Amino acid sequence: MTDAEQPGAAEWVPHTLSLTRLRDAAHDCEGCELWRDATQVVFSAGTARARLMLVGEQPGDREDRTGEPFVGPAGRLLDEALDAAGIRRVDVYLTNAVKHFRHHTEERGKRRIHDKPAVAHIVACHPWLEAELAAVRPRVVVCLGATAGRAVFGRPVRVTAERGHVIADPGPDIPSAVITVHPSALLRTRGDAGWDESFDALVRDLVTAREAASL
């Protein structure tokens, strides 16, 4: 399926503010080709009463196998950062810009390698994110990385230049947003010089979002 042939998710998204109905409907989505190679859709976790919504890029290998977002290594690091920022995971809504795992398999072996979603995948999946925003109506959306920023703002974002401050009215059903790095970016440098400073910067960004959401 080429980019031009992506039908988009709109025809699979029910007109509802029920997260349960949205999650159930997402299992049937064929809005882009990613559903073919994924184990299952990975929709979201969290409550419709959450003041803070965290948007990541896409599910990883572990998430694809379990059907739950942010349960792999990046998710565990995010839990550490949330805890350091004084945010309980049960108080936030966690989702991704793209709901299926984009990957390829190693030429030798069975290990599945993460592939960054294309803009066409972000656009195709965007009706799901719109429905989630309408259902949850968070006070603040945290964009974890450039892909999430592209989905929320509808434009390319520069994480380094735009991170760490509250951006007002970035889109429908989003009173404000904060851009920061995706935890997976920190995983790749864990143990390197400067890693502690990078982790502390992520925590500061989450504190900014927590305070803006009045958590």
Solvent accessible surface area in square Angstrom, and as a share of the most:
residue,aa,sasa,rsa
1,M,87,0.39
2,T,82,0.48
3,D,97,0.50
4,A,101,0.79
5,E,106,0.48
6,Q,29,0.13
7,P,73,0.46
8,G,13,0.13
9,A,1,0.01
10,A,67,0.52
11,E,133,0.60
12,W,59,0.21
13,V,23,0.13
14,P,31,0.19
15,H,190,0.85
16,T,25,0.15
17,L,122,0.61
18,S,41,0.26
19,L,15,0.08
20,T,90,0.52
21,R,134,0.49
22,L,0,0.00
23,R,64,0.23
24,D,91,0.47
25,A,23,0.18
26,A,0,0.00
27,H,118,0.53
28,D,98,0.51
29,C,11,0.07
30,E,72,0.32
31,G,3,0.03
32,C,13,0.08
33,E,41,0.18
34,L,13,0.07
35,W,91,0.32
36,R,133,0.48
37,D,106,0.55
38,A,15,0.12
39,T,83,0.48
40,Q,58,0.26
41,V,8,0.05
42,V,0,0.00
43,F,9,0.04
44,S,9,0.06
45,A,28,0.21
46,G,37,0.35
47,T,37,0.21
48,A,47,0.36
49,R,206,0.75
50,A,6,0.04
51,R,94,0.34
52,L,0,0.00
53,M,0,0.00
54,L,0,0.00
55,V,0,0.00
56,G,0,0.00
57,E,27,0.12
58,Q,14,0.06
59,P,1,0.01
60,G,21,0.20
61,D,50,0.26
62,R,119,0.43
63,E,14,0.06
64,D,0,0.00
65,R,138,0.50
66,T,65,0.38
67,G,18,0.18
68,E,83,0.37
69,P,1,0.00
70,F,10,0.04
71,V,45,0.26
72,G,2,0.02
73,P,74,0.47
74,A,17,0.13
75,G,0,0.00
76,R,128,0.47
77,L,1,0.01
78,L,0,0.00
79,D,54,0.28
80,E,76,0.34
81,A,0,0.00
82,L,2,0.01
83,D,114,0.59
84,A,60,0.46
85,A,2,0.01
86,G,53,0.51
87,I,8,0.04
88,R,157,0.57
89,R,74,0.27
90,V,107,0.61
91,D,47,0.24
92,V,1,0.01
93,Y,0,0.00
94,L,2,0.01
95,T,0,0.00
96,N,3,0.01
97,A,1,0.01
98,V,2,0.01
99,K,2,0.01
100,H,18,0.08
101,F,3,0.01
102,R,77,0.28
103,H,33,0.15
104,H,92,0.41
105,T,72,0.42
106,E,58,0.26
107,E,173,0.77
108,R,218,0.79
109,G,54,0.52
110,K,183,0.78
111,R,154,0.56
112,R,40,0.14
113,I,45,0.23
114,H,93,0.41
115,D,38,0.20
116,K,118,0.50
117,P,6,0.04
118,A,31,0.24
119,V,81,0.46
120,A,18,0.14
121,H,4,0.02
122,I,9,0.04
123,V,86,0.49
124,A,6,0.05
125,C,12,0.07
126,H,53,0.24
127,P,26,0.16
128,W,2,0.01
129,L,1,0.00
130,E,89,0.40
131,A,15,0.11
132,E,0,0.00
133,L,7,0.04
134,A,29,0.22
135,A,16,0.12
136,V,9,0.05
137,R,161,0.59
138,P,0,0.00
139,R,108,0.39
140,V,0,0.00
141,V,0,0.00
142,V,0,0.00
143,C,0,0.00
144,L,1,0.00
145,G,10,0.09
146,A,45,0.35
147,T,5,0.03
148,A,0,0.00
149,G,0,0.00
150,R,55,0.20
151,A,3,0.02
152,V,10,0.06
153,F,31,0.13
154,G,52,0.50
155,R,93,0.34
156,P,109,0.69
157,V,14,0.08
158,R,171,0.62
159,V,25,0.15
160,T,126,0.73
161,A,63,0.49
162,E,27,0.12
163,R,63,0.23
164,G,26,0.25
165,H,94,0.42
166,V,64,0.37
167,I,34,0.17
168,A,75,0.58
169,D,115,0.59
170,P,24,0.15
171,G,24,0.23
172,P,118,0.74
173,D,47,0.24
174,I,7,0.04
175,P,72,0.45
176,S,14,0.09
177,A,0,0.00
178,V,0,0.00
179,I,0,0.00
180,T,0,0.00
181,V,27,0.16
182,H,29,0.13
183,P,0,0.00
184,S,34,0.22
185,A,36,0.28
186,L,8,0.04
187,L,56,0.28
188,R,183,0.67
189,T,58,0.34
190,R,119,0.43
191,G,73,0.70
192,D,84,0.43
193,A,110,0.85
194,G,39,0.38
195,W,28,0.10
196,D,95,0.49
197,E,111,0.50
198,S,47,0.30
199,F,28,0.12
200,D,68,0.35
201,A,18,0.14
202,L,0,0.00
203,V,19,0.11
204,R,147,0.54
205,D,9,0.05
206,L,0,0.00
207,V,39,0.23
208,T,37,0.22
209,A,0,0.00
210,R,57,0.21
211,E,110,0.49
212,A,41,0.32
213,A,0,0.00
214,S,64,0.41
215,L,79,0.39
